[in-house]
Amino acid sequence: MTVSTAVEHIGHNEPLQILAQDGTVINPEMMPKLSDEELREIMRRMVFTRVWDQRAISLQRQGRLGFVAPVSGQEATMVGSEFALSKEDFILPSYRDLPQMVWHGVPMYQVFLWSRGHVEGGRYPEGVNVLMPQIIIAAQCTQATGVAMGFKLRGEKKVAINYFGDGATSQGDFYEAMNYAGVYNLPVIFFNQNNGYAISLPFAKQTKSENIAVKSVAAGISSARIDGMDVLAVVKATQVARERGINGGGATLIEALTYRFGPHSMSGDDPTRYRTGEEQSEWEQKDPLIRFRKFLETKGLWSEQDEEAVIEEAKAHVAEQIKKADETAKMKVSELIDVMFETLPPHLEEQKAEYLAKESK
Ligand SMILES: Cc1ncc(C[n+]2csc(CCOP(=O)(O)OP(=O)(O)O)c2C)c(N)n1
């Protein structure tokens, strides 16, 4: 199956794959057009993201970060999809999608502050087109259609991309958003990272549907089902969806098959209670970094020294950014109230006054 329309999608369960697990190209006609430098940059970002993930887990254990949802295993979906966007496009992430935010321009120390619940973790620099991570499952799907409606009304050639898991596809918001995007022909990409589990609930207990991509059919929007461990398939599908969106072709649902190697979050989840060791190692063999590294090595585009350099760069960047987060002034509750509404309703004005009185003591 290739990147197809919704109607064509029916009966096609085979995900789009460009690279085989050994890094060889098996689908040359679907190869995205990327320069050698761009290919190297994708690898750099995936390695960087893996190191950052390991550091974030360790910082959380030290009590220096709050909420952390591990991303290892999902680097291809995160890095590849963002890479296919323009910086003008708008990202609506979930709590796991911090890499897309950072690669789209959010300074890393701000996502660290978000993890700590600090108000500065949600106020991004002007021109960085990212909303703060959504915790309410699938709420970002409806918000993305709103952003896309804005683009359409203003005649702007941009897409809104929203990221969500397999569990999110059981929420009403997901269906409502696709329906709305279909009716108004909106430039939205619904990017589903199907990692097989909603915390401990496996896909088979989530839905009786043969897959997630097929759920686009009723909304009359396009869809693609892709190998989410193959970063080139991710780039290609997102590029096609983006082109479709900005050229008036409407929304696309992308289902990317992936796996999170770690726990759902660092807040007490133990995946060994609901996943087998065999399943885990089967997916680890599909590691997106290994596959893409093999592809690049064959082309003479990646070496051990390159890898080492990125690992050092990532460690140094995380250290510098966590320091910056530590140095940010402590948040005041009154500031949190301030950012909630353009004009505060009277009851919040009252609460703010109470806090201001306390904070000034
Ligand atoms: C509306 C809502 N219901 C329940 C939760 C609790 N919750 C947090 S994460 C999660 C599982 C989500 O799984 P999935 O959508 O597959 O995303 P993943 O974390 O696997 O990427 C649930 C049920 C929530 N945050 N919001």
The ligand as an SDF file (V2000), in Angstrom:
LIG
                    3D

 26 27  0  0  0  0  0  0  0  0999 V2000
   -9.6220   12.3280   28.2470 C   0  0  0  0  0  0  0  0  0  0  0  0
   -8.5850   11.5440   28.9870 C   0  0  0  0  0  0  0  0  0  0  0  0
   -8.8720   10.3100   29.4510 N   0  0  0  0  0  0  0  0  0  0  0  0
   -7.9330    9.5800   30.1060 C   0  0  0  0  0  0  0  0  0  0  0  0
   -6.6890   10.1050   30.3400 C   0  0  0  0  0  0  0  0  0  0  0  0
   -5.6360    9.2850   31.0890 C   0  0  0  0  0  0  0  0  0  0  0  0
   -4.6150    8.8130   30.1370 N   0  0  0  0  0  0  0  0  0  0  0  0
   -3.4040    9.3920   30.0730 C   0  0  0  0  0  0  0  0  0  0  0  0
   -2.4120    8.7010   28.9260 S   0  0  0  0  0  0  0  0  0  0  0  0
   -3.5990    7.5770   28.4970 C   0  0  0  0  0  0  0  0  0  0  0  0
   -3.3450    6.5600   27.3940 C   0  0  0  0  0  0  0  0  0  0  0  0
   -3.2210    7.1660   26.0520 C   0  0  0  0  0  0  0  0  0  0  0  0
   -2.7980    6.2110   25.1390 O   0  0  0  0  0  0  0  0  0  0  0  0
   -2.5260    6.5700   23.6320 P   0  0  0  0  0  0  0  0  0  0  0  0
   -3.5610    7.4990   23.1190 O   0  0  0  0  0  0  0  0  0  0  0  0
   -2.3630    5.2880   22.8840 O   0  0  0  0  0  0  0  0  0  0  0  0
   -1.1670    7.4020   23.6440 O   0  0  0  0  0  0  0  0  0  0  0  0
    0.3290    6.9850   23.9790 P   0  0  0  0  0  0  0  0  0  0  0  0
    0.5990    7.4960   25.3680 O   0  0  0  0  0  0  0  0  0  0  0  0
    0.4800    5.5160   23.8580 O   0  0  0  0  0  0  0  0  0  0  0  0
    1.1720    7.7160   22.9900 O   0  0  0  0  0  0  0  0  0  0  0  0
   -4.7470    7.7480   29.2610 C   0  0  0  0  0  0  0  0  0  0  0  0
   -5.9630    6.9150   29.1530 C   0  0  0  0  0  0  0  0  0  0  0  0
   -6.4230   11.4160   29.8730 C   0  0  0  0  0  0  0  0  0  0  0  0
   -5.2370   11.9850   30.0410 N   0  0  0  0  0  0  0  0  0  0  0  0
   -7.3740   12.1020   29.1840 N   0  0  0  0  0  0  0  0  0  0  0  0
  1  2  1  0
  2  3  1  0
  2 26  2  0
  3  4  2  0
  4  5  1  0
  5  6  1  0
  5 24  2  0
  6  7  1  0
  7  8  2  0
  7 22  1  0
  8  9  1  0
  9 10  1  0
 10 11  1  0
 10 22  2  0
 11 12  1  0
 12 13  1  0
 13 14  1  0
 14 15  2  0
 14 16  1  0
 14 17  1  0
 17 18  1  0
 18 19  2  0
 18 20  1  0
 18 21  1  0
 22 23  1  0
 24 25  1  0
 24 26  1  0
M  CHG  1   7   1
M  END
$$$$
